[in-house]
Amino acid sequence: MSETTTEQPEFDLHETRPLCIIYTFTDSIKILFRNPKLFICISIFIIFPLSLLILSLALYSHPLQDQIHHLQAIAQFSTTRFEAGHILKQVRVDSVTLLWIKALFWIPCYVLSLLAMISAVNSTALSCAGKRPNLQTAVTAVRLTWKRSLVTSICVFVIMVVYVHLTNAVMDCVGWNARAKWLTVVLGVVLEVELMAVLSFAMVVSVLEELFGWEAMSVGWRLMEGRRLCGWVLAGFLILVSCGIGWGFRVTMDDQEETMVVMMGLIGLFGLIVLWSYVVYTVFYCECRSRITKHAKGVDYGSSSL
């Protein structure tokens, strides 16, 4: 594999254009098509095994989750305390089994997602800089940045756990008030999308800069200044597409007439979305970084960017 060569940028970063969201998507697609061999290798050896593991976890855990919910519903309407206790005991056994299944899948999924994120982000950043990434640069990036990315991912996990518990606590406080619950759900969705955008940005920062943890999140938050709406829309769109694929997979599991071909198609589509999301966030990072750098040099951006 030859060394990375420096060339002219393959496209102009569109940090000052009004429709920056559209150009971010189109530029990410250009990068994928202009480095096909590298991204195909990343997809075959990392992305698709990752998506296969994630959707296999859903396939194995779905029946057990349904059984747990069914038993919990039966326990609520049990006529005797002895019968309810016996059912809840089976629920605890099934819950422990489900936990072990998720733990078994979680470790390889976590490792593969970290490798995929580092290799895709680094390769995209090199392409944005006018260089030609290759497998050697991807492997080098993993070797040099995996510790920073690991620390940042742990911080991201902690924040998401805290957010979920806070959301549940707020929903409990709202009670059965329909309007208040509807408003809480809407605000929760808006906040969650914004949180996902910032945390994804922080992961990109931890790969491309010598920062990690809360410092990477702080830098990512500052880089998005003036482009938060753009980042929110990008994150919302990618989350919506991912949720749509997840919904399709659940429907496929419930429908016994569906074939394995449909499931494999969904797995491949999910892998493509995972890879594309890494590229999109990196292109957006490069645009924000370029914008901040030019602004520091006294370039006037006007009011065209989102």
C-alpha positions in Angstrom: 0.0 0.0 0.0 1.5 3.3 -1.0 1.9 6.2 1.3 -0.7 8.9 1.5 -0.1 11.6 -1.1 -1.1 15.2 -0.8 -3.4 16.6 -3.5 -5.8 19.5 -4.0 -9.0 19.2 -1.9 -11.5 17.0 -3.6 -14.2 19.5 -3.0 -14.7 22.9 -1.4 -15.9 22.9 2.1 -19.3 24.7 2.1 -19.1 26.4 5.5 -20.6 29.6 4.1 -23.3 28.4 1.9 -27.0 28.7 2.8 -27.9 25.1 2.2 -25.0 23.7 4.2 -27.0 20.6 5.2 -27.5 19.5 1.6 -23.9 20.1 0.8 -22.7 18.2 3.8 -24.7 15.2 2.7 -23.5 15.5 -0.9 -19.9 16.0 0.0 -20.0 12.9 2.3 -21.3 10.8 -0.6 -18.5 12.2 -2.9 -15.9 11.0 -0.4 -17.4 7.5 -0.3 -17.4 7.2 -4.1 -13.9 8.7 -4.5 -12.4 6.3 -2.0 -14.4 3.1 -2.8 -11.7 0.5 -2.1 -10.9 1.8 1.3 -14.5 2.2 2.5 -15.5 -1.1 1.0 -12.7 -2.8 3.1 -13.9 -0.9 6.2 -17.4 -2.0 5.5 -16.6 -5.7 4.9 -14.2 -6.2 7.8 -15.7 -3.9 10.4 -19.0 -2.2 9.6 -21.1 -5.2 8.3 -19.9 -7.5 11.1 -20.9 -4.8 13.5 -24.4 -4.4 12.0 -24.8 -8.2 11.9 -24.0 -8.4 15.6 -26.4 -5.6 16.5 -29.3 -7.0 14.5 -28.5 -10.5 15.7 -28.7 -9.3 19.2 -32.2 -7.9 18.4 -33.1 -11.2 16.8 -32.1 -13.3 19.9 -33.4 -10.9 22.6 -36.7 -10.0 21.0 -38.6 -13.2 21.9 -37.2 -13.1 25.4 -38.2 -9.5 25.9 -41.7 -10.3 24.7 -41.9 -13.2 27.1 -40.8 -11.0 30.0 -43.4 -8.4 29.2 -46.1 -11.1 28.9 -45.2 -12.6 32.3 -45.2 -9.2 34.0 -48.7 -8.6 32.6 -49.9 -11.9 33.9 -48.4 -11.3 37.3 -50.4 -8.1 37.7 -53.7 -10.0 37.2 -52.8 -13.0 39.3 -55.4 -14.0 41.9 -53.0 -15.1 44.6 -49.8 -13.7 45.9 -48.1 -17.2 45.6 -48.9 -17.4 41.9 -47.7 -13.8 41.3 -44.5 -14.5 43.2 -43.8 -17.7 41.1 -44.3 -15.7 37.9 -42.1 -12.9 39.0 -39.4 -15.4 39.9 -39.5 -16.6 36.3 -39.3 -13.0 35.2 -36.1 -12.5 37.2 -34.6 -15.6 35.7 -35.4 -14.5 32.1 -34.1 -11.0 32.9 -30.8 -12.3 34.0 -30.6 -14.5 30.9 -31.4 -11.4 28.7 -28.7 -9.4 30.5 -26.1 -12.1 29.8 -27.1 -12.2 26.2 -26.7 -8.4 25.9 -23.3 -8.6 27.7 -22.1 -11.3 25.3 -22.9 -9.2 22.3 -22.0 -5.8 23.8 -18.2 -6.4 24.1 -17.5 -7.3 20.4 -20.0 -4.6 19.3 -18.2 -2.0 21.3 -14.8 -2.9 20.0 -16.0 -3.0 16.3 -17.9 0.3 16.7 -14.7 1.9 18.0 -12.6 0.6 15.2 -15.2 1.6 12.6 -15.5 5.1 14.0 -11.8 5.7 14.1 -11.0 4.4 10.7 -13.9 6.1 8.9 -13.4 9.4 10.7 -9.7 9.5 10.0 -10.1 8.5 6.3 -12.8 11.1 5.8 -10.7 13.9 7.4 -7.7 13.0 5.2 -9.9 13.2 2.1 -11.3 16.5 3.2 -7.7 17.8 3.5 -7.0 16.8 -0.1 -5.1 13.6 0.8 -5.6 10.0 -0.3 -6.4 7.8 2.7 -5.5 4.1 2.6 -5.6 1.0 4.8 -2.2 2.0 6.3 -3.4 5.4 7.5 -6.6 3.8 8.9 -4.6 1.2 10.9 -2.2 3.9 12.1 -5.1 6.1 13.2 -6.5 3.2 15.3 -3.2 2.5 16.9 -2.6 6.2 17.8 -6.1 7.3 18.9 -7.9 4.3 20.4 -7.2 5.3 24.0 -8.6 8.9 23.5 -11.7 7.5 21.7 -12.2 4.9 24.4 -12.2 7.5 27.2 -14.5 9.8 25.3 -16.9 6.9 24.5 -17.1 6.0 28.2 -18.0 9.6 29.0 -20.7 9.5 26.2 -22.1 6.3 27.7 -22.3 7.9 31.2 -24.1 11.0 29.9 -26.6 8.9 28.0 -27.3 6.8 31.0 -27.9 9.9 33.1 -30.1 11.4 30.5 -32.3 8.3 30.3 -32.7 8.2 34.1 -33.5 11.9 34.2 -36.1 11.5 31.4 -37.8 8.7 33.2 -37.9 10.7 36.4 -39.5 13.7 34.6 -42.1 11.4 33.0 -42.9 10.0 36.4 -43.4 13.5 37.8 -45.6 14.5 34.9 -48.0 11.7 35.7 -51.1 11.1 33.6 -51.6 14.7 32.4 -51.9 14.2 28.6 -50.8 17.7 27.6 -47.8 17.8 30.0 -46.7 14.3 28.9 -47.0 15.3 25.2 -44.9 18.5 25.8 -42.4 16.5 27.8 -42.0 13.9 25.0 -41.5 16.6 22.3 -38.9 18.5 24.4 -37.2 15.2 25.2 -36.9 14.3 21.5 -35.5 17.7 20.7 -33.0 17.6 23.5 -32.0 14.0 22.7 -31.2 14.8 19.1 -29.1 17.8 20.2 -27.3 15.7 22.7 -26.6 13.0 20.1 -25.2 15.7 17.7 -22.9 17.1 20.4 -21.7 13.6 21.6 -21.1 12.4 18.0 -19.1 15.5 17.4 -17.1 14.9 20.5 -16.1 11.5 19.2 -14.9 13.0 16.0 -12.9 15.5 18.0 -11.3 12.8 20.0 -10.0 11.1 16.8 -8.8 14.2 15.0 -7.4 16.2 17.9 -5.4 15.3 20.9 -8.3 15.7 23.2 -10.6 13.2 25.0 -13.4 13.0 27.5 -15.1 16.2 28.7 -12.5 18.4 27.0 -13.4 16.9 23.6 -17.1 17.5 24.3 -16.3 21.1 25.3 -14.4 21.7 22.1 -17.1 20.0 20.0 -19.7 22.2 21.6 -17.7 25.4 20.8 -17.0 24.3 17.2 -20.8 24.0 16.6 -21.3 27.6 17.5 -23.4 29.2 14.8 -24.1 25.8 13.1 -26.2 24.2 15.8 -29.4 24.0 13.7 -27.4 22.4 10.9 -25.9 19.8 13.4 -29.4 19.2 14.9 -30.9 18.5 11.5 -28.1 16.2 10.4 -28.3 14.2 13.6 -32.1 14.1 13.5 -32.1 12.8 9.9 -29.5 10.0 10.7 -31.4 9.0 13.8 -34.7 8.9 11.9 -33.2 6.7 9.2 -31.6 4.3 11.8 -34.9 4.1 13.7 -36.7 3.3 10.4 -34.4 0.4 9.7 -34.8 -0.8 13.3 -38.6 -0.7 12.9 -38.4 -2.6 9.7 -36.3 -5.3 11.3 -38.8 -5.7 14.2 -41.7 -6.0 11.7 -39.7 -8.6 9.8 -39.1 -10.6 13.0 -42.8 -10.5 13.8 -43.9 -11.5 10.3 -43.1 -15.2 9.9 -43.7 -15.0 6.1 -40.7 -12.7 5.6 -37.6 -14.4 4.2 -34.0 -14.2 5.4 -33.2 -12.2 2.3 -35.1 -9.2 3.7 -33.2 -9.4 7.0 -29.9 -9.5 5.2 -30.9 -6.5 3.1 -31.8 -4.6 6.3 -28.4 -5.6 7.8 -26.6 -4.3 4.7 -28.6 -1.1 4.7 -27.9 -0.5 8.4 -24.2 -1.0 7.8 -24.2 1.6 5.1 -26.1 4.1 7.3 -23.5 3.5 10.1 -20.6 4.2 7.7 -22.3 7.2 6.2 -23.1 8.7 9.6 -19.4 8.6 10.5 -18.5 10.3 7.2 -21.3 13.0 7.5 -20.2 14.0 11.1 -16.6 14.2 10.0 -17.4 16.4 7.0 -19.5 18.6 9.3 -16.5 18.8 11.7 -14.2 19.8 8.9 -16.6 22.5 7.8 -16.9 23.9 11.3 -13.2 23.8 11.9 -12.5 25.5 8.6 -15.1 28.1 9.5 -13.5 28.8 12.9 -10.0 28.9 11.5 -11.0 31.5 8.8 -13.0 33.5 11.3 -9.9 33.7 13.5 -8.0 35.1 10.6 -10.5 37.8 10.1 -12.7 36.3 7.3 -16.3 37.7 7.4 -18.8 34.9 7.0 -21.9 37.0 6.8 -25.1 35.5 7.9 -25.6 32.8 5.3 -24.6 29.8 7.4 -27.1 28.0 9.6 
